[in-house]
Amino acid sequence: MFGYIVPISNQLTEEENGLFKAAYCGLCQCLTEEYGYAAGWFLNYDFVFLTLLLSGEETLKTHNRRCPYNCFRCKSCLQPYKGMQLAAAISVILSYWKLQDSIKDEFLLLKPVYGVLALFLKRGYHKAARLYPAYDRLVREKLSLLQGLEAQGCSSMDYTADCFAQILQGSAMYEAAERKEALSLLLYHIGRWIYLVDARDDLAKDLKKHRYNPLIGRFTEEERKNGAMDQRLSVTLLHSRNMAGSALEALEKGQGIGILQNIIYFGLPTTAKAVFSGQWRRHRTKKQRKAE
C-alpha cells in the first residue's frame, strides 16, 4: 500500500481528528512492539484506514504511550484490539513483499537499499506470516500473477488492478460472516482504486525509465496528452469509490465511521485530484507532518 488513503482533516470534528491520530500512533506502537522497530518504518495512512475499518463496533480506548521514535514525547494511542493486530500483521506482510518486488524491479544501485530494508523487516515478516499463513500465501500468489502480467506487458488496467485489489480484499478473510461480504467488496474497490491512482502517479517516472505501467499500454501518447486518459480514469475511479461507499454503509456504524466516510467521500477525490495535477507529493508531505 502507498499512503493515498487519507482524510480531509479540516472536515473532521476535533474528536475525530484526535481518534485518527490516536489510531496512527496506536498502530505504530503495535507494529514496533509486535514486529520490531523496523516495522514502524513502513507505517502509512492506508494501514490506519484499515485499522479503523477492522475495528467494527469495538469500543476504542486510548492510553498515553512514549513514542518509540522520540523517547521525549508521549502520545495518545489507541489500545490494541483484534482489528489493529490484524492490520499490523497485514502491513508487515505487504511491506515485506513490496520490498522483494522492488529488489527485482529497481535499478542496480537501489537494489542493495531495498535488500537491507527487507533484511531488517525479515524477522517481523516471518512472525506475521506464521500468525496469518493464509493471507501470506494469498499475497505471494497474487503478486506472482501480477508480476507475470507486467512481464507480458499487459495493457488491461482491469486485469492488473483486479490482481492487486484481491490482495487487499483478502484482509476480510478473518472477519465474521455477517461482515465479510460488505467488507470484502469495500476492500476490493479500495485496492483497485489504490492501484490505478498509483499507476497514474508513477506514469511520468515510468515513461522516463521505460518501466511497466498499465496506463502506457492502455492509452496512446495523444490520449495521455489531451486529457482523454484522465477523463476515462476518473470515471473508473469514481465507480470504485461509489462501490466502496455503498459497502461502507452496509457495515455497522462504529466509533470510526465519521473518519471512514470522510476518507471515502472526500479524501479519495482530493487525492485523485492532487495526483492528476502532479501536486500529490507536496500534498502528502503536508499531511504527514500534520499526523506527526
N, C-alpha and C positions, 0 to 999 in steps of 0.2 A: 504494500500500500504506500501512498505517496504524499499524504498530507493535504489533499484537496478538500476534505470534508470538514468545513469549518462553519461555526455560527457567525451571525452578524451581531456582535456584542452590544451595539447601541440599541438593538431591538429586543434585548433580553431584560428582564427585571433584575434588580440588584441581587435578589435571592438566586435567580437562575445563573447569573454570572458567577456568583460565589460557588454554586454547585458545579459548574463546568470546570472552574479552576481546581476545585477540590477533587474532581474526577481525574483531571490531568495529573495532579500531584499524587493522588492515591494510586493510580496505575503505575506511575514512576516508582513509587515505593514498593509496590507488589513485584514489579519486574526485577528491581535490584535485589530484593530480599529472596525471591524465589529462584532467579536465574542468573544472578551475578551482576556486578557493577556494569559490565559491558552491555547488558540487555537494555539498560536505560538509554543508551546512546541512540537507539532506534525508535524511541517513542515519537509518535506524531499524532496529529488530530484525528486521523482516520480510526485509530485504535481507541481513542477516547470516545468517539461516537459509538463504536462497537461496545465499549464498556457500559455506557448508559443504555444502549439498546437491549443488552443482555441482562439488565437489572430487573426487568419485568415490574412486578408490584412490590419488590423488596423495599423495606424501609431503609433508606440510605442515611447512614450516620457518619459524622465526621469526628476526627480527633487531630490534635496537633502533633506533628512529627518533624524531626530535624531533617532538612533536605540532604540527601546523600551526596549531592554535588556542591553543596555550600554549607558546611557544618555550623556556620554562624547564623543561619536562618532557619526558623521554624515555620512550617506551613500547615494550613488546614487541609487535611486529606480525607477522602472517603475511606472508611474502614473496609477491609477486604470482604468480598462476598463471592458466591459461586460464579456469577457472570464476569466479574472482574478477573478472577483467576483464569477463567477460560480465555478471555480476551488477551491476557498477558501471555499465555501459552501460544495462542494463535499468532500474536505479534512476533514472538521469538522464532517460531517455525517459518513464517513467511519471510521474515528478515534474513534468516539464515539461507534460505533457498534463493532469495533475490541476490544475495551476495555471491552465491555459487553461479548464478546466471551471469552476473556482472564479470566474474572471473573469466568466463568463456567469451563474452561479447566485447569487453572493453579492449582498448589498445594496450600494447605490450607494457608500456610504462606504468599503467594503472593497475594491472593485474596483481602485482605484489601487495598493493594497498588493500585491495578487496580480500586478498588471501589472508593478510594479517587480521583484518576485521573479522573474517569468518573464523579464524583460529581463536580469537578472543571469545566469540559467541558460541563456539562448538560445544562446550560443556553444558551450557544452558539449553542449547538446542536438543541435545540428547535427552536431557531430563524432560523437556516439553514433549518430545516425540514418544517417550516411554509412557507419559501420562495420557496422551491423546494419539495413539498409533493410527487410528482410522483416518484422522484428519491429516496427519503427516503423509500417509500413503496417498490420500486424495491429492494433496498439493504436488507431490512428486509426479503422479500420473498426469495431472493436467498441465503442469509446466513442461513435461516431456512432450506432450501433444502440441502445446503451444510453440515450443522450440522447433518441432517438426514443421508446423505450418509456416513459421517465419523462415526456416531454411528453404522452403519451397517458394518463398516469395508470394505467399497467399495474398490475393488482392481483395478478399472479402473482409470487410470490417466485422460482419456478424460472426463469422467462424472464430476469429481470433478473440473478439470481445466476449463471445459465449464461453470460450475456454477459460478466460480469466474470471468471468462472472461466477462460474461454478466453483472456483476456489473459495471465493468469499461466501457464496451460498452454503458451502459445506460447514460453516460455523454454526448453522442451525441444527446439525445432526444430533447434537446433545440435548436439544430442547424437548420439553414435554409435548405430547401430541397436539394439545389444544393450541399451542403457539407455533408449532413447527411450520405449518403451511404458509401462514402470513409472513412469518419471519424469513422463510426461505425465499419467498417472492421478493420481499424488500431487499434482502442482501444480494440476490441475483442482480437486480437492477441497479443497485448502488455499485456493485462490482463492474457491471457493464459500463456505467457512467464514468467511473474512475479510469477504466482502460481507454475509453475514447477521448476523454479530456487529456489524459497523459500523452496519448498519441498526437493530439493537436499541439500540446505544449512543447513536445520534443521535435516537431516537424522540421523547423528550420535547422536545428542541430543535426538531425538525421540526414537531411538533404545534403548538408555540407560534408558530413563524414561518410556518406554513402552507406548508411545503415538501414536495416529494415524498418519500415513504418507502414502500417496498413493503409494510411491515407495516401501515400505516394503511389501505390498501385491502383487504388480505387479512383483517384481523381487525376485529371490531366493537369499539366502546368497552367494552362489557361484557366481552368476551374479553380485552381488554388489561388490564382492572382485576381480573378474578377469577383470573388466573393461567393461563387456558387457552392464551393465546398463548405464554407462556414454556414451557409444557409441550410444546406441539407443536414450537416452535422448538428445544427441547433435543433432541428425537428426531431431527430432520433434521441438526442439528449433530453429533450422535453418529454418525449414518450417514456423514457426510463424514469425520469423524475416523477411523472404523474403516477406511474405504476408503483413506485416506492412509497409515494404519499398515500395512495389508496390502501396499500398493505399496512402502513403505519396506523391508519385509522381503524383497522380491523383488530389491532392489538390492544391489550389492556392499557389503561392510562396510568402509568407510574409517575414517580416524582420528576423524572427527567423528560416528560412528554413535551413540555414547552420548548426545551432545548432541541429535542429531536425534530419537532415541527419547524422550528426556526432554521435549522440546518437544511432540511429538505426543501422548504418553500422559499427561503431567502438566501441561504448560504450557497447552495448549489448554483443557482443562476448568477449570483455575484462572482463566484469563482470562474464559471464558464466565460463570463464577460471579460474578466481580467486576463484569462488565458488567450482568448481570441484577440484581444487588443495588445498582447505582448507585455502586460503590466503585472503578470502573476508573481514573478519572482520578488518584486518590490512589495507587493501586497502581502505575500506570505511572510516575509521578514517582519513587517509591522505587526501582523497577527501573532507571530511567535513571541515578539517582545512583550506584547500585552499579556499573554498567558503566563509568562515568567514573572 
